[in-house]
Structures are given as structure tokens and as C-alpha cells.
């Protein structure tokens, strides 16, 4: 099943507004990355390769290959199943087309693992105007997922996803840029994990509780609005911040606050430090412990639908490698990113610790994310 670490890695990405300019194709470059996530009993690691190349002055193509090696002994696995290992691969193709001050972007992603296959197609348009001081963008993505289940060859489910996004970036002064983004996400189909269970009180068993499969609604719609800002300081540094509010039809409301500071040092180094806080309320059909079997139409005990907060610290360093007289690559960098995240749950309990049903200690854990990659321009 799709690994939960993907959400975590995405969640710690620092908000960043690119330098405002007229529509410009991405640079020709190649990136080779190694990533590792370790937290909550889950370890994920693997390589990624990305190549971008212009074709003339108006077209740029890109390709990315990404691998995850997942080893999971998470609290969910340890309480209801056995530790497992699996491999996920993902391939991405993209094309950008420039027409004056308008840029069109098309993308396709295929992600595959033993029990989950996801296809996603996307289209985005951005338009710069008013002397490149304003950039307006909108986009659409659609995903098709096929869900399977280990040990049950007859199990076959599907889900579809739609994502609509709108953005506005404005240069307000010579030092201040701001961006406003709005997103609508709509999901339909089988939206829960076929391996996950809820627990309910059962005085007939020694533990005092038993398990049954989760049952989710077949639709979900979420709305998110985000405000970004970047302020360039006189001494080549920059401050950036982001606030995002999210709410969906499952009753989850979430707030995200991010701040960061970027500082070049000499000609070769760029350092960045950031802090991120995230908090959400639980889904209306979530409970750590239901009063009885089949207590309601929809039931969930996925900790990602619980009430929780997370805090993350990001440290990043980029080193511009010396040319050494070589003509290729034109420029290259070595980059190291590290994120430390602490998760604290308000209504999800640690069943690996002793306690009568419903009084076990609340769950919390720390996670570390490492990314080391090389970038070369050609």
C-alpha cells in the first residue's frame, strides 16, 4: 500500500517562491539524489535521477526515475500484522512549452508497488504580465489508482483524484514578493487502506478489545489556501514564510506555518534554516477506540486522520563545486538537506505500551529525513 512517508517528506518541504521573471524554460540540468526517511518504525530509502533538456528556444522536456525501498515495523503494523519490506518505483515525464510570456506544462507520473499502481496526468499554465511583475497560474491534475491486497488475489479496487489549482505571484517592492495559491482536491472510490483496522471494546477477549476492517466514505473534497512571502535582505540573504489553511468534507481542518532564512556565504555556499508547525483536527468518523463492533457507518483508526501536531526543523547546505577547467558541466552543486520532525498525537494511543483499553499512553515519535544530491548544468 502507498507508504505514509510520502506525506511526511512532502510535509517538511520548505515553502519557496522562485525569483520572479518573465516566462522562462527550466535550465538544462541533471540531478542524482539519494533520500532516506527514518521514523515511527518505518525506513524508506532509495535513489532518484532527473534530467531536463531544451529543444530549441520554446520546448523543454524532463524525465525522472525514483525508487523507494520500504521497511515497515510501524505501530500499526506491529499491533495488527507483521513487519514487511517492499519496493516502489516511480517514473515521470514532463514537457514545458514557452509561447511569449505564457508557459504550458504537461506531466505524467506512473507509480507502481506490489499492491498499488497510480497514474497521474497534469496540465499547468502560467502567464507573466505587467512587465513581469505579476504571474498568474492555474493547473489541473487527474489520478487513477488501482488498489490490490497481498494474500487476496480477488481483491481489486480503484480510486480517482482531481486537483484544481490557481496561483498569483506579485512583486510588491524591489525586495518583497508575495504569492497566493488556492487548491481544490476531490477524491472518489476506495480511499482507505485494505490492511488497516479499527478497534472496539469487546469484554469477551483478554485484551478487552477486538479489531474489524476500517470503512471510509467513498468521496472526499478538500480546499486549501496558502499565502507565501519572500523578503530579500541587503546582505544577499532572504527571509521566507508560508501559511496554509486546509479543510475537507471529512471534518479535518489543518493549519501550517513555515518560516525560513537563506544565507549565501562567500561564492560557493548557500545555507538555509527553517521551522515548520502543522496541526490538524480529527476526521468526524475517527476514533481510537469504538464502543462496539459496527458502531457507525464509517469508522477509521488511521493516525493520519487523528488530531495531532508536528514540528519540523530544516537544515540545508548547497556547495557550488569548482570548475577545475572542465567544459562540462557548465556548473555543478552538491546539496545536503536534513529535516527532523516530531509528531505528537492527542487521540491516538500507543498499544505497544500497557494500559486498560482507552487509557494507554498517547503516541508520539520522531522522524529524520536526509537528502543528498548532485546537480549539474549543461
Helices and strands as residue ranges (DSSP letters): H 5-11, E 29-39, E 42-55, E 59-72, H 75-80, E 84-99, E 102-113, E 116-129, E 134-147, E 157-171, E 176-189, E 197-201, E 209-213, E 219-232, E 237-248, E 253-265, E 269-280, G 303-305, E 308-320, E 331-349, E 362-377
